[in-house]
Amino acid sequence: MSEKHDAVDLSHHLSKLALTLESRPPAAYNPGPGTIGMDGGVPDTEYFPIESITVEYLKPSAFPLKPTDVLPHGSGVLGWIANVLTGKGSKTTAAPTGQFVIPRRLRSEDEGEFELDTALQYSPITGLPAAESLIDDWVARVHKPAYNDWKTMLDIGASCAWSSALSILLNPGDSFLTDRYAYNLGLDQARARATFPVAVATDVEGLSAVGLERVLASWDEKARGFKRPRVIYTQGGIHNPTGLLITAQRKKDIYAVAVRYDLIIVEDDPYYYQQASAPYSTGGTRAAEKQTDEEWLDSLVPSFLRFDYEGRVIRLDTFSKTIGPGGRLGYYTSSPLLIEKLAALHQSYISFPSGLSQAICANLLHTYRTEGFTRWLRGLTAQYELRRNWAIDALHKALDVRAEDRWSRALTAYAPANGQMAEKFARKSLMSFVPPDGGMFVWFNIHLHNHPRYRHQTSPAAAKNRLSAELWTAIADGGVIFRRGELFAVEGDEERARQGEEDVFLRASFGSGTTEELEKGMTIFATVLVKFFQ
Amino acid sequence: MSEKHDAVDLSHHLSKLALTLESRPPAAYNPGPGTIGMDGGVPDTEYFPIESITVEYLKPSAFPLKPTDVLPHGSGVLGWIANVLTGKGSKTTAAPTGQFVIPRRLRSEDEGEFELDTALQYSPITGLPAAESLIDDWVARVHKPAYNDWKTMLDIGASCAWSSALSILLNPGDSFLTDRYAYNLGLDQARARATFPVAVATDVEGLSAVGLERVLASWDEKARGFKRPRVIYTQGGIHNPTGLLITAQRKKDIYAVAVRYDLIIVEDDPYYYQQASAPYSTGGTRAAEKQTDEEWLDSLVPSFLRFDYEGRVIRLDTFSKTIGPGGRLGYYTSSPLLIEKLAALHQSYISFPSGLSQAICANLLHTYRTEGFTRWLRGLTAQYELRRNWAIDALHKALDVRAEDRWSRALTAYAPANGQMAEKFARKSLMSFVPPDGGMFVWFNIHLHNHPRYRHQTSPAAAKNRLSAELWTAIADGGVIFRRGELFAVEGDEERARQGEEDVFLRASFGSGTTEELEKGMTIFATVLVKFFQ
């Protein structure tokens, strides 16, 4: 990459709302030191009832890099100790916890960077300065945006962040491009703002750059009835719902199309760090054992930011999958103009993220330091990878799962070969899936076209819908809740039927629950599926 | 009050946006116990890095009921101890702090009601159930709504809550009724949603019910160019910026008009508990000393909820002034329909409030219990009352402040009688103000019509603007930042000039800073004011 430049001017992308939002002008008056502030409705910090917050945290190495077991459930530190004592523990034997204190007021000898006087007070829209600074360093270290003047801004989580991005970019009635199957809440958020998705083909490497080019090049505004989309919404790391990783080359290709057609890319990326160390293979992981934590971090497939030399990416990060969703904390990375407008929007609506969440989460990052947080993420990722393997192992046990095409990563599942059913149905596959590259979802393609009752139905869309609902309910009756693939569909039933799509999808999460539950869930699914295809 | 009824149907008030918001339908499928959830992208609680949070809090009695000094600044518990030792303390001598622990997982013997497994996880839009339940109890105890089926819902603070209320009630281009001078950020939030305020006259008892009736009765849609407003926005307790209390009778009167004209009242009430125990009188408070804490709570002027027998109030509460703004936590109280739509809106945008904030703040309430939180509020209010008195005492010292009209609560200020200036200007008042009934603001009415250069100006509006900016800057140059009254004005400069309004306003906060700063700030203001009128 040649010398970095500043972001290009993308102000023509701003929505009408964004244009009306007044950014806080640079203060017309700069009060000198010692000025007495009697301006705002600011309570005195002495009146905050909280004197200190002490946080006991798991050490970064709490989870092993080569787990043989997912963490025993219901354990916590006491459980951890019990498990270590009984030799069943999967957390490493390194010291389990440390603690830090957020005092009312920092003194010069304090190690932390956060104090309640600041965290409990009104604070800047873009985040507590100490938290902002940690985030800046992290983005510079991990994502290395390809332009100079990128900025970050703390927000209250990726789903709100995506809504806000929509608000500053699109007017009601505008559209955006996304994968044929995209994150369902992301679609809901968009629909609630009267903006709507346009589907682009997706393959195992992610949103298709060729498909994207085709949609844009052949855009017929009259026939479509609305303008060519100016925004792409996709998930940069592990895609939801498909569980697949967009490759670096694909990101470059998509970015090139975005430059050619002057698009903005909103990269929603909650599962970035959950990139599995190795593709699924029955029997376990083959972890890159000699990798240092630093090398691991560098080995992750880069985000769109790495290729963003013009500042046309709005990246959405969240701590929901790395610290906890209840913190309601995430951050944007984008160009100064877009960050400024996002800040103005937040100023006019949601205000700043909880200072308590900021202080607790950012103090944790400060305590972990870059190395520690990297190690923490790596330990988590190893757990999710093991969970993926367990879930798919369980399917292998319960069904006849075969790799039928050496050029495809998909596995196809049949009724087990040793059963009575197998004789009857062995020739007909039940479903197929690509073992996920990480994250927490498996995306099952249910081969409805092989279902005996499928051909009896008159309308293909109606047939699909009825059978799909029947299957979901049968699985739920069996005791497992999956999410129906239809919820993620950008195109309507009829459109998908018209495109010859006969099958339906189901998304299963392996992100939580005990190993027993994971295995039981998959087994129930397999059993119900075999019965359903009778 | 006769038997309570349920809220009346106000669905005709919903905005187009609210009508498109799909409320979460009652789950079509109720999973039985033991069901394995593989539906959402929910991380396992074992992966949360926080093992416990220990909160050290000030005891409810930390602040005395009859303070002789506002809390010494920069103290905290260490300072408290130092002050007790040196006899300078203003916190009471009762034990200063306690602590509670939010564990990863509650055990049956734990005293708290909050655990990190829940607080760090995804949680209901309306709030953590344990927090919700505490809020419900508090609202039932304090506000006693006059209808049966009221609901509460946690939110991320009153300014966002007001924006959301606007969004579910008004369409862009719609208007709402409010005080001639209203909370400036509230106005900004409304303008950002393309809705606009219509001014109603305000007197010392609050928004005028007669003025309200007049505006509504004489509404001429053709002449105005837009529909009659359907919503009132006002501050129920201590009004911002005027610092005055809306009396109970006035609330009843306003509510009666709201029923007659089918209006919804949005009651934004951050300063409800900061109702001073006594009107300002030089020399100190005359606290209702024998009152118990319970009696004190009951003695507060009721909120609009107390008179709301139809469910047409959306009340906005916040913890910003009672715990700390950084918690970004507040709550709505309203009818089931309006709460349902607010929840659906939040679902489609901001999601739920920070679980960490909820757990910390609600666990504090749980620990304090109703009695303790009441005592805490009463202690805070005594501090704010003392601050009010100090600020106004300082004005009395620096200016010749007189009560000129026995039928008015206003005080009028002249240049000090003993100075050289006084001889020259004694006949002309500089400003007047009504000593605030609580809260944290004094609202100064600057008598610009007495300014020597006022008459030389051609356009009254321009004259006002120029002199007002000049005064604000002179005060700032003197070292004190006030807020210009123009920011709170609902009507434009010309409109106010047309109504014969010659004066301008300045709002000063006495909510924070040391006693020395409070006194110094007022003295600087007085000095600058006298000079400005030369």
Interface residues (C-beta under 8 A of the other chain):
Chain A: L17 T20 L21 Y29 P31 G32 G34 T35 I36 G37 M38 D39 G40 G41 V42 P43 D44 T45 E46 Y47 F48 P49 I50 E51 S52 I53 T54 V55 E56 Y57 L58 A62 F63 V70 L71 H73 G74 S75 G76 V77 T97 P103 R104 R105 L116 T118 A119 L120 Q121 Y122 S123 I156 G157 S159 C160 S163 D188 Q189 A192 A194 N240 P270 S320 K321 I323 G324 P325 G326 G327 R328 L329 S348 Y349 I350 S351 F352 P353 S354 G355 L356 S357 A359 I360 L364 W376 L380 Q383 M440 F441 T473 A476 G479 V480 I481 F482 R483 A508 S509 F510 G511 S512 G513 E517 K520 G521 I524
Chain B: L17 T20 L21 Y29 P31 G32 G34 T35 I36 G37 M38 D39 G40 G41 V42 P43 D44 T45 E46 Y47 F48 P49 I50 E51 S52 I53 T54 V55 E56 Y57 L58 A62 F63 V70 L71 H73 G74 S75 G76 V77 T97 P103 R104 R105 L116 T118 A119 L120 Q121 Y122 S123 I156 G157 S159 C160 S163 D188 Q189 A192 A194 N240 P270 S320 K321 I323 G324 P325 G326 G327 R328 L329 S348 Y349 I350 S351 F352 P353 S354 G355 L356 S357 A359 I360 L364 W376 L380 Q383 M440 F441 T473 A476 G479 V480 I481 F482 R483 A508 S509 F510 G511 S512 G513 E517 K520 G521 I524
